[in-house]
Amino acid sequence: MHTDVDVAIIGGGPAGSATAAYLAKAGLRCLLFEREIFPRPHVGESLVPSSSRVFQELGLIDQMERERFPHKYGAVWTAVSGGPMYEHQWDGLAADDAVIRFDERAQPGVQRPYTYHVDRGRFDLMLLQHAHRLGAQVCEGVAVTAVEPADDHTRLRCRLGGVPFAVTAQMVVDASGRRTLIGNQMRWKVNDPVFDQYALHTWFEGYDRHAVTRAAGADRGDYIFVHFLPLTNSWIWQIPITDTITSIGVVTQKAHFARARASRTEFFWECLATRPELHDAARAAVQLRPLAEEGDYSYAMSQICDDRLALVGDAARFVDPIFSTGVSIALNSARFVSRDIVDAAARGDWSRASFRTFETTIRRGTRNWYNFITLYYRLNVLFTAFVNDPRYRLDVLTLLQGDVYDDDEPAVLERMRRIVSEVERNEQHVWHKALNALTARAFQPRF
Amino acid sequence: MPPRVEEQLLTYVASELLAGKGHDLTPETPLLELGIIDSFTVLKVLAFAEREWGTTIPIELVSAQDMKDIASIARLIARRAAEEAPYNPS
């Protein structure tokens, strides 16, 4: 059937915009609907270097530099000295922080030794405008309400200012983010019972991240910092947005928040207070935005493709963001799905089988992330010991750089898993008491 | 175990883990109990053993007892060195 466009895309975040950009570049007629009017705030502000392949392919590197997004050269994990998870007295001997620099490992196909921290308002608008410039049609302020796949087309039900209309396409790409439009409609969504995490976050003007990071050894104010809290599975992110603005977020278990019986504001500051140096730096700064919260943390889909349908980015899966994976998975899913779509268009075959390469690749990547994250939480502060061990360091760095799509089971994950299960089994093990609360069940994810 | 290993371990722990302040350190000083060896520094000790004597000790084989004091660490190294077959987890 003749359709209005070749591909309709739901959502103008990084997954949707990058998909539209790749497809428009390849000459397909695509139409993207975004519910909001950009720019708008969004969480998920730190990238990993594998994103650079997408920027290079779409011709965006120069613009990323012009926007002056802070360069991200690496990551630091800091732990509080002492605290309830340790068996022994620390006697003032501080835990070693773990510092990773991306330039310790040359990454194939990535030209620069850094990635970026981004203000998602500006970054997402830039990507959307780029898709438009490359030839995609973009409509903001339009809500998509339902998707109706048929034998020879797919229909999209939309609303513009409350007035309904419909559009037909050969296929639909769902990039609706954590709204998971098609996943909900098709009942493909499965919530993750293990990672019941919860986040509160905001921006601060004048948070002295250089003082905080100097206290952690050297001035690395342009790195992402993950500060462990002395609460199970809890940590703080510290992400530079501009020279003076810093994004601070508390990630914890929903149960901790529920138990605290405190307001969101009280809870946020109580968590910060467990790391006095961060608390003082934040108190001395100006909070720019009200606290925003993210719940319903992790989920997966029983399927992410069907005839004439594909799900990308957060609409396909959400894993705990400890390693800044969100935008990276979004951009890489756009990269992989667009190859399959261009191929499907050339053959005129829009069946699910046409998207198998995308489905396999992105599932492999997100599964590796998921396993890595599970082991990370299980290892808790021991993760920094792992990173600092020269035998594993480069393999861990490969994952942290976002190169997770090639191996079915990276050897370093197998190695970490073996260590964790041995330490778990052996109560006499020198690490036993330091393991965190996530259960072994987490090692058999259903997805 | 030749006393040489204990001596080198003493020197290592005193200089690397105690920043040169371990003058009264003995092979029986309770390192774990005093927090001189902890979850993190245990890896440094294993890396040192591998560097000095070529003895690989996977962390999953190390119990708290093995890290109790320098005499115990020296026994652990000797035990690993004596094992002809390399560690091969099933």
Interface residues (C-beta under 8 A of the other chain):
Chain A: Y86 E87 H88 Q89 W90 D91 L93 A95 D96 V381 L382 T384 A385 N388 D389 P390 R418 I419 E422 V423 N426 Q428 H429 V430 W431 H432 A434
Chain B: L17 L32 E33 L34 G35 I36 D38 S39 F40 T41 V42 L43 A47 P58 I59 E60 L61 V62 S63 A64 Q65 D66 M67 P89
